[in-house]
Amino acid sequence: MPEFIQLIPPQDALARWFEALGLPDLSHEELETIHSLNRVTAEDVIAQEPLPAFHRTNVDGYAVRAADTHGASESLPVYLRIVGEVPMGDAPRFQVSLGEAALIHTGGMLPEGADAVVMLEQTQTSRMDEIEVYKAVGHGENVLFKGEDVEVGQMVVTAGVRLRPEEIGGLLALGITRVKIRPLPRVGIISSGDEVIPPHHVPKPGQVRDINSYTLASLVEKVGGTPQFLGIIPDSPDILEERLAYALRNNDMVLITAGSSASTRDFTASVIARMGKPGVLVHGVNIKPGKPTILAVCDGKPVIGMPGNPVSALVIAHLFVQPMVEFLSGLRLGRPVPSLSARLSVNIASQAGREDYIPVRVIREGNGYAAEPIFYKSNFIFTLASADGLIRIPPDATGISAGEPVEVLFLRN
């Protein structure tokens, strides 16, 4: 097992964790497309039909031959004979020939012979069966051609994509009513500590309510996992070993809160090391908050030991738990993290050699944004509740001066 509290940079720690895990489980299930919001695709989705399925217009107007409108203007309109009206929801049973036009509505199918649509407001009815056209149109103007959006055989959604309303709408437009998606990873959550009690209990002197289980469960669910509450256990290595063994049998990943600091009562790392190969990979990350974090893999399942401090636990969850849950859910790696460029409002000091993450509020300022640091004492959970995001101070810096640009990593959607 690595030396106790051997600090390494967070990026290196995360890379070591992923490397030891290997490839994720490639199992999948099939789900109705309308019920697949926020689920991750298990395979590429290929279009079996074109979109649009036919030539159609995107305006109200007249279907025409573009060549017949050449030279049309308000002072010298072109006259075209009306040969019919395109029925909505059906194919027209006539064609547009030289010098002819057909009334058509948005979404209507273009009649044979027509290759453009003149907008209604650019025409005027001169007689019952004749219109004046005041503006020339080019080939394909105001027309969506068959297959212009999607061609048959085109890959419309790749594997490893979290489905948004946009993809769901597109899939249904192609008649794809079922999709293969990855199962939601089950994430077991163990809270430990003699002083920790359930939230609905009234704490006695020296006791604290368990909030980490619930904040972590909420984050797991938000990023695509299924949290499994495994209860609060006392500071006992035997009980932790029993609970962890159960958690590993029944989950894809396990989170343990508290019990990861370097104290005489700490045994979390030792217990984890006995639960499977390769065991503990990292015990100590060069970061504030969250230095005593444990990262492990036990027989193919990731385990993380997290600080009991709720602010530290949530910061570590954003940096380590979120990417791991997304990986287990099959989400494609390397996606950009939502962020915003802002100007720091006040000076922030930092200890050189350590990577610091500072919660900030984002404030609109002129044509840009200002990042206002939230200074806090340990354990203040509402510190993050009032924050919009985090800014990172690199280990080679001793702080950031007011007015300098910073990147805010969003905590909010």
Secondary structure as UniProt FT lines:
FT   TURN            4..5
FT   HELIX           10..21
FT   STRAND          29..32
FT   HELIX           33..35
FT   TURN            37..38
FT   STRAND          40..41
FT   STRAND          45..46
FT   STRAND          56..57
FT   STRAND          61..64
FT   HELIX           66..69
FT   TURN            70..71
FT   STRAND          78..85
FT   TURN            88..89
FT   TURN            98..99
FT   STRAND          100..104
FT   TURN            106..107
FT   STRAND          116..119
FT   HELIX           120..122
FT   STRAND          123..127
FT   TURN            128..129
FT   STRAND          130..133
FT   TURN            139..142
FT   STRAND          143..144
FT   TURN            146..147
FT   TURN            152..153
FT   STRAND          155..157
FT   TURN            159..160
FT   HELIX           165..173
FT   TURN            174..175
FT   STRAND          178..181
FT   STRAND          186..192
FT   TURN            194..195
FT   STRAND          196..197
FT   TURN            199..200
FT   TURN            205..206
FT   STRAND          208..209
FT   HELIX           212..222
FT   TURN            223..224
FT   STRAND          226..233
FT   HELIX           237..250
FT   STRAND          253..257
FT   TURN            264..265
FT   HELIX           268..273
FT   STRAND          278..283
FT   STRAND          287..288
FT   TURN            291..292
FT   STRAND          294..298
FT   TURN            299..300
FT   STRAND          301..306
FT   HELIX           310..316
FT   HELIX           317..321
FT   HELIX           322..328
FT   TURN            329..330
FT   STRAND          339..344
FT   STRAND          348..349
FT   TURN            352..353
FT   STRAND          355..365
FT   TURN            366..367
FT   STRAND          368..373
FT   TURN            378..379
FT   HELIX           382..385
FT   STRAND          389..393
FT   TURN            395..396
FT   STRAND          399..400
FT   TURN            402..403
FT   STRAND          405..410
//
